[in-house]
Amino acid sequence: MFALLQEQAAEKAEQAPILVRLVNHYFGEWAYNFEMKYTYPKWKWLLAKFGGTPEAAFGQYTPENAIPWYTVMFVIACILSIAVIWILKGKLSEDEPGHGQQTLELGVLAVRDMIADIIGPQGAKYFPIVMTFAVLILISNLMGFFPLFLSPTAATSVTFALGISSFLYYNYIGISENGILAHLKHFAGPIWWIAPLIFTIELISNLIRPFTLGIRLFANMFADEKVMETVTHIAPPWTMFAVPNLLILVVLLPLSLFVCLVQTFVFILLSQLYLSEVSHPPHDNHAHANDDGMEIVAPVLT
């Protein structure tokens, strides 16, 4: 695991975009001093227990790479997500919506219908979190298509952070809605005589969910980048700039776009499935849950 992280960090550091180098040029010295004073000793103590070192896990610590490429790219992805929504939103209109508003509404309606189908009518209150995951992951995935950018989701640090965020959120919802004892009790299932076995299996299954969410997203995005890189370096410079390479790109770019969309869909689908396990409609509002849920999400863009 440490070897994979070190190889990934070293490879990306060598081809870091100019934006990452500029950030480290101006802020790298400050970040390096902060890391050596505060975070490096803690990582050294923790990784020593597993026979590793911070250098083995993250690469050499220098002012030139003190702020990792994926941190810079993820911050840019957050800014781009806000900017894209703002641009698409434009001037909201119920009578004459623009093309951007219609595109945004299409995404909103798709995610809203998914939530209603998977979680139920009470799931409308989770729409902001699920939609945030969708937009942020999609923008992060697509950044690799453009010069000066890399996909932050091609780094395990980002995908594991997203997976942990989803894990913490649905467990928070389960505890806040059901109480901690009831939340833990649902791991045991309804059959008392096999409850200890089911509880153990379900607990382990839940604890590895952040890892599976993160590794699935990382592996697919990393593999997608590797395929593109391998093809373009088969016979340089011809495979990089020659006209025949356009035929390859015509095939690979749509495939890469498909991977970006599918991985975004899979992440939010699984997050909604996890929420559906811990969220239940109030018993006294079953008859009106659908109406209440629609009232919550309908005014999102109007």
N, C-alpha and C positions, 0 to 999 in steps of 0.2 A: 504493500500500500504506500509506504513511504517512498519507494523507488518510483512509483507511478506519479506521485505528487511532485517529486523533484524533477523528473523528466519533463512533466508538463510545464512546470514553472520555468525551467531553463529554456525550453523550446520557445515559449511565448515571450520570454524576456528578450531573446535574440531578435525577434521580429516585432517588437513592440511598436505600435503606430506612433507617429510623431506627436500626437496629442498626449500619449502616456509619457513620452520623453520630456515634453514641455512641462507637464505637471510635476514630474520628479525633479526637473531642473530648478523650478522655483520653490517647491515645497518638500523635496526629497530629503534635504539635510535635516529639516525640522522633524519630519516623520521618522527618519533613521534614529535620531537622538531619543525620540519618544519611545520607539520600539526597544532600543537597547537598555533604556532605563526601567521600563515598566513591563512590556509584554515578553521580551526575550527571556528574562529569568524564569518567568512562569511557564513558558513553553518548554524551556530546558528541563525544568523540574518534572513536568508532566510526562514529556516524551522519554525521559531517561527511564521511567518505570516500564516502558515497553521496548527498551533497547534502541531507541532512536534519538535523534538530535533535531533541533530546529532547522539546521542546514540541510539535513537529509530529507526533511518533510517539505520545506519551503524554498530551498536553494540558498545561495549566499546572501547575507544581509549587507547591502551597500546603499549609499544614498541614491544611486542611479535606479534602483528597483525597490526603494522603500515603500512606495505606494504601488501595489500590484496593478497590472494591466486590467484585471477583472474588476477591481474596485473602481478604477476610473471609468471603465465601460459601463458598469452598473449604475453609477451616478448619472452618466450621460443618458442611459436608458430611462431612468426615472424622469429626467428633464424632458426627454423626447416624448415620453408617454403623456405628460401633461400638455406639451405643445401640440401633439397630434390631436388629442381630444379637443383642445381649444380651437384649433384650426378647423376641424371637421364640424364642430358645433356651430361655428359662425354666428349669425344672427338667427336665433330660434324663431320659427314661424309655424303656426298650425295650418295656415291656409296655403302658403307657398314655401314649403321646406326646400332648402338647397340640396345639392348632390351630397355634400359632406354630412349634413344632418340626416339625410336618408340612409347613408352608409352607417353612421353611428347608431341610428335607431334600429337598423337591421341587426347589428351586433347585440344591442341591448335586448331586443326582443328574443333573439336566439338564446342568450344566456338566461333570460328571465323564464322562458319556457322550459329550459333544462332544469332550472331550480324547482319549478312547479312540478315537473314530472318525477324528479328524483327525490327531492326532500319533502315536497308537499306545499300546500298553500302558505304554511307558516314560514317557509324558507325565504319569503320575500325580504325579510330583515337581514339576510346574509348576502343579498345581492351586491352591496358595495365591495365587500371583501372578495367575493368570487370574481367580480368584474375587474377589480384591481389586479388580481392574479393573472387574469386572461390578457389584459392589455399589456402589463409589464413583461410577461413572459413572451408574448408575441413580438413586441418591439425588440426585446433582447435577442430573440432568435433571428429576426430579420436584419439586425445590424451587421451581420457578417456579409451581407450582400453588397455593402457599400464601401468605397475606399475610405481609409483613415479609421475604420472601425473594425472591431472584432466582436463576436457574439459572447457576451458575458456568461451565457448559459453553457458555453463549452468549457467552463471551469467548475470543478467540484465544489469549491468554496461557495459559489453563488447558488448552485442547484441544491446543495445540502441546506443552505440558509433558507431557501424557499420551502424545502421539504419540512424543515423544523418549524417554520412559521405556520404552515398548514396544520402540522401535528399539534402545536401548542393551541392554535385557535379552536380546532374542533374539540379538544379535551377541555378547554376553558368553557365552551358552550355546554358540553355535557355536564360539567360540574356545576355551572351556574344555573342550569335549568332543572337538573335532577338532584343535585346534592352529591357530595363526593362518595357517600356510601352507595347510593343508588347507581351512580356512574360506574363504580367498581363492580357492583352486583351484576350488571348486565353482561359482564364478561363471562359470568359463570353459566349463563343459559337457564332454561326453565326446568331441567331435569336434575334433581338434587343429588342423585347417587353418582353421577359422573361430573358434578359441578367442579370438583378440584382439578380434574384433568382438563375440562373445557376452559376453566379460568386460566390455567397455566398456558395453554395453547393460545388463547385469545390475547393474553397479556404480552406474550412474546411477539405475536403477530402485530400488535399495535406498536410495540417499541421499535420494530424494524421498519415501520412505515416511512419515517423521515428518510431513512437510507434508501429504500426502494424508490421513493418519489424522486430523490436527488440523483441516484445513479442512473435511472431510466432516462431522465431528461439530459443529463450530461453525456451518457454514452451515445445517444442518438445524434446530438448536436456535434459532439466531437468527431464521431464517425463521418458525419456529413461533411465537415470541414476537411477531414483527411482524404475523402474521396475526391473532392474538388482539387485539393492540393496535389494529390498523386497524378491525376489526369493532366493537370497543367504543367507538370514537371516531367512528363514522359520523355519528351524530346525538345527541351528548350533550345532556342527561343520560339521554335515553330509552334509548339503546342500552347504557347502563351499568347501569341499575337497573330498567327497565321489564320487565313480565312477558314481552312478546314476545321480549326478549333471551334468556330462558331457553331458548327453542327453538333459538336460535343456539348457546348454550352446550352444549345437549344433543348437538349435532352436532360442535362444535369440540373440546370437552374430551375425548371418546373418541378423536378423531383425534390430539389432542396426546399423549394417553397412549400411543397406538399408535406415534407418532414416537419417544417416549422409550424405549420397549421395543425398537424396531427398531434405533435408533442404538446402544444398549447391546450388542445382539446382534451388529451388524456390527463394532463395534470389537473385541470379544473373539474373534469368528470370524476376522478378519484377523490378529490377534495370534497365534492358534493356527496359522493357516496359515504364518505366518512362522517360528514355532517348528518346525513340521513339516519345513521346508526344511533346518534345521541340526541337528536332533536325530534320532539313529538308535539303535535298540536294540542293546545289546552282542551281538556275534556268537555268544558262547557261551551266551546266555540267551534265545535266540529261543523255545525250547520252553516256558520258564517265565515269559516276560515278562508274560503276561496274569495269571497268578496273583500274581506279585509286585506288579504295579500295583494289583490289587484290594485286596491286603492293606494298601497304603499309604493308600488313600483311604477304605476302608470305615469305619474307626473315627472319621471326622470328627465325627460327632454322637452316637456311642454310647459 
